[in-house]
């Protein structure tokens, strides 16, 4: 079996670090951190995961990509209410 190209390995590590940094910031109630984590997960799925379905990849790699997409989508769906801006209230 061929190894993943170096670009994919490095890009996955960078996106993973961005996700962890975003989650750490979001844990401290940072909306920007939460948005960073969400965008990093979407980019990871679309840019790094989706090509597994169009390139010759083993079945277990595709299963892992699908599992990560499902878990990432579920996580985004769960945090989506926190991404909405609060409506300003009149004093």
C-alpha positions in Angstrom: 0.0 0.0 0.0 1.3 3.5 -0.8 1.8 6.0 1.8 0.0 9.3 1.9 1.7 12.2 0.2 3.7 14.5 2.5 1.3 17.4 1.7 -1.7 15.4 3.1 0.2 14.5 6.3 1.3 18.0 6.9 -2.1 19.6 6.0 -3.9 17.1 8.3 -1.5 18.0 11.2 -2.0 21.8 10.6 -5.8 21.5 10.4 -5.8 19.3 13.6 -3.7 21.9 15.5 -6.1 24.6 14.3 -9.0 22.6 15.5 -7.5 22.0 18.9 -6.6 25.7 19.2 -10.1 26.7 18.3 -11.6 24.2 20.8 -9.4 25.5 23.5 -10.5 29.1 22.8 -14.1 28.1 22.5 -13.9 26.4 25.8 -13.2 29.8 27.3 -16.4 31.2 25.6 -14.7 32.6 22.5 -17.0 32.7 19.5 -14.0 33.2 17.2 -12.4 30.1 18.5 -15.6 28.1 17.9 -15.8 29.4 14.4 -12.1 28.5 13.8 -12.8 24.9 15.0 -15.9 24.6 12.8 -14.2 25.9 9.7 -11.1 23.7 10.3 -13.4 20.6 10.5 -15.2 21.6 7.3 -12.0 22.2 5.4 -10.5 18.9 6.6 -13.5 17.0 5.4 -13.9 18.7 2.0 -10.2 19.2 1.1 -8.5 16.3 2.7 -11.2 13.7 3.1 -13.4 13.9 0.0 -10.6 12.9 -2.4 -10.5 9.4 -0.8 -13.7 8.7 -2.8 -12.3 9.7 -6.1 -8.8 8.3 -5.8 -7.8 4.6 -5.3 -8.1 4.3 -1.5 -8.7 1.1 0.5 -12.2 0.5 1.9 -11.1 1.1 5.5 -9.7 4.6 4.6 -13.1 5.5 3.1 -14.9 4.1 6.2 -12.6 6.3 8.4 -13.4 9.4 6.3 -17.1 8.7 6.5 -16.9 8.2 10.2 -15.0 11.5 10.6 -17.5 13.3 8.4 -20.4 12.0 10.4 -18.8 12.9 13.8 -17.7 16.3 12.5 -21.1 17.1 11.1 -22.8 16.0 14.4 -20.4 18.2 16.3 -21.1 21.2 14.1 -24.8 20.6 14.4 -24.5 20.5 18.2 -22.5 23.8 18.4 -24.4 25.7 15.7 -26.7 27.5 18.2 -23.6 29.0 19.8 -22.5 30.5 16.4 -25.7 32.6 16.1 -25.3 36.1 17.2 -27.5 37.2 20.1 -30.2 39.7 19.2 -29.6 43.1 20.9 -32.1 44.0 23.5 -33.5 47.4 24.0 -32.8 49.0 27.4 
